[in-house]
C-alpha cells in the first residue's frame, strides 16, 4: 500500500478524535482515508483493545481492498 503524503491528519469527523495520541494521528488518518479504519457510530475508540474479529477485518481490508 502506498501511503499518500499527509501533513496533519483530519479526524474531526470522529467524536473521540482528541483521544488519539499525537504520534498516531497521521497513521490513523491514513488508515481512515484508505478505508481500513471506518469507526463505530462516529467514534474510533483509540484507547480500546481490538477483538479478534476486528483485527481480522483490518487485516483483510489492508490485504484485499483497494
C-alpha atoms as a printed R data frame, in Angstrom:
   type eleno elety resid chain resno       x       y      z
1  ATOM     1    CA   UNK     A     1   0.000   0.000  0.000
2  ATOM     2    CA   UNK     A     2   1.456   3.350 -0.977
3  ATOM     3    CA   UNK     A     3   0.829   5.987  1.675
4  ATOM     4    CA   UNK     A     4  -0.176   9.459  0.488
5  ATOM     5    CA   UNK     A     5   1.598  12.483  1.880
6  ATOM     6    CA   UNK     A     6  -0.257  13.893  4.859
7  ATOM     7    CA   UNK     A     7   0.775  16.921  6.895
8  ATOM     8    CA   UNK     A     8  -1.944  16.879  9.552
9  ATOM     9    CA   UNK     A     9  -4.458  14.090  9.744
10 ATOM    10    CA   UNK     A    10  -8.111  15.054  9.675
11 ATOM    11    CA   UNK     A    11 -10.002  13.014 12.229
12 ATOM    12    CA   UNK     A    12 -12.560  15.710 13.048
13 ATOM    13    CA   UNK     A    13 -15.495  13.570 11.922
14 ATOM    14    CA   UNK     A    14 -14.915  11.299 14.928
15 ATOM    15    CA   UNK     A    15 -16.198  12.434 18.321
16 ATOM    16    CA   UNK     A    16 -13.227  10.911 20.158
17 ATOM    17    CA   UNK     A    17 -10.501  12.205 17.831
18 ATOM    18    CA   UNK     A    18  -8.887  14.081 20.717
19 ATOM    19    CA   UNK     A    19  -8.165  10.759 22.430
20 ATOM    20    CA   UNK     A    20  -5.810   9.684 19.609
21 ATOM    21    CA   UNK     A    21  -2.191  10.055 20.725
22 ATOM    22    CA   UNK     A    22  -0.238  12.734 18.895
23 ATOM    23    CA   UNK     A    23   2.275  10.264 17.466
24 ATOM    24    CA   UNK     A    24  -0.551   8.175 15.952
25 ATOM    25    CA   UNK     A    25  -2.720  10.886 14.377
26 ATOM    26    CA   UNK     A    26  -1.137  10.760 10.918
27 ATOM    27    CA   UNK     A    27  -1.106   6.952 10.842
28 ATOM    28    CA   UNK     A    28  -4.738   6.709 11.921
29 ATOM    29    CA   UNK     A    29  -5.695   9.405  9.407
30 ATOM    30    CA   UNK     A    30  -4.057   7.433  6.604
31 ATOM    31    CA   UNK     A    31  -5.905   4.286  7.650
32 ATOM    32    CA   UNK     A    32  -9.203   6.202  7.758
33 ATOM    33    CA   UNK     A    33  -8.555   7.775  4.338
34 ATOM    34    CA   UNK     A    34  -7.716   4.342  2.905
35 ATOM    35    CA   UNK     A    35 -10.966   2.893  4.290
36 ATOM    36    CA   UNK     A    36  -9.180   0.437  6.574
37 ATOM    37    CA   UNK     A    37 -10.496   2.099  9.735
38 ATOM    38    CA   UNK     A    38 -14.118   3.167  9.439
39 ATOM    39    CA   UNK     A    39 -15.131   3.881 13.003
40 ATOM    40    CA   UNK     A    40 -18.123   2.843 15.045
41 ATOM    41    CA   UNK     A    41 -21.083   5.200 15.490
42 ATOM    42    CA   UNK     A    42 -18.930   8.283 14.901
43 ATOM    43    CA   UNK     A    43 -16.071   7.164 17.134
44 ATOM    44    CA   UNK     A    44 -12.847   5.245 16.582
45 ATOM    45    CA   UNK     A    45 -12.209   4.170 20.191
46 ATOM    46    CA   UNK     A    46  -8.427   4.685 20.138
47 ATOM    47    CA   UNK     A    47  -7.947   3.550 23.750
48 ATOM    48    CA   UNK     A    48  -9.916   0.297 23.397
49 ATOM    49    CA   UNK     A    49  -8.491  -3.130 22.624
50 ATOM    50    CA   UNK     A    50  -9.349  -4.842 19.345
51 ATOM    51    CA   UNK     A    51 -11.306  -8.047 19.322
52 ATOM    52    CA   UNK     A    52 -10.023 -10.909 17.196
53 ATOM    53    CA   UNK     A    53 -12.812 -10.265 14.688
54 ATOM    54    CA   UNK     A    54 -11.965  -6.546 14.435
55 ATOM    55    CA   UNK     A    55  -8.288  -7.355 13.874
56 ATOM    56    CA   UNK     A    56  -9.235  -9.844 11.156
57 ATOM    57    CA   UNK     A    57 -11.329  -7.192  9.388
58 ATOM    58    CA   UNK     A    58  -8.460  -4.688  9.492
59 ATOM    59    CA   UNK     A    59  -6.009  -7.235  8.092
60 ATOM    60    CA   UNK     A    60  -8.472  -8.222  5.369
61 ATOM    61    CA   UNK     A    61  -9.001  -4.594  4.352
62 ATOM    62    CA   UNK     A    62  -5.252  -3.980  4.257
63 ATOM    63    CA   UNK     A    63  -4.588  -7.008  2.075
64 ATOM    64    CA   UNK     A    64  -7.570  -7.244 -0.235
65 ATOM    65    CA   UNK     A    65  -9.339  -3.913 -0.574
66 ATOM    66    CA   UNK     A    66  -8.143  -1.035 -2.737
